[in-house]
Amino acid sequence: MRRLSAVLPAALLVLTLSGCDVMKRISEGAYRNAVADGAAVELDERGVRLQGRLSCATPQGGPESVMRIRCTGRTAEGAPVVVTGVATEADTRRPRERYVITVGGRNLMTADCLGRACT
């Protein structure tokens, strides 16, 4: 099973079951880490080296069934890297994910999942 597809439902389940802000931050953190890791793998497989770890944020607002993410960083050569993603039906067992990675303002890839676990 795809790693991000496994992480997102688990993170959202915790969000919906717990009214606790601490659990919400932990779940969002797990999702941000999974996307950063998956994007780093995709970039590495395409010969793009990063200066460091991507920094990801999950903007608030909108319906609970939609989760957005934006990650930024730089290549070893200094070109900007941007990863944007959206998961619709995020409050279900099978969210629909879409990610776009750009390097230096150019679209490098668009995918339904990120990382080695993608099939």
Steps between C-alpha positions, in 0.01 A plus 500: 500500500625846427677655796326838481162342449561302816620801697225743400200292617671418829582865558147608417346232719689640796388850402135403487498283811687742721402853586845542643721761331813301589378195306408719204850651487660153522283367216567801279869461580495136391335597170751782440789260569359233268458748213848651556656152503306380195582813300870468591499144363331613177752782456796272574377242247498778237852614587394810694701549820358715779695742721315369802164370607186644341294722730128416484188675624136397506290814454186514714151567376260335261294188546627210712485275194779698330857519626762719330877503537781718369868420537793718401874462478799546272708276282873462569549755221259747663194460275167527685301179555126512567278202575126559513244239582134453565314203638128498436266262678761525774246402762447158338702179493610566141599862453577623149842660492672723241850643527699736277874555531666797331871576485613843392140584407472205260265207554714194576214261573135458588397184685233332712757393759861566595790276596622145455175340614308638200371245255 
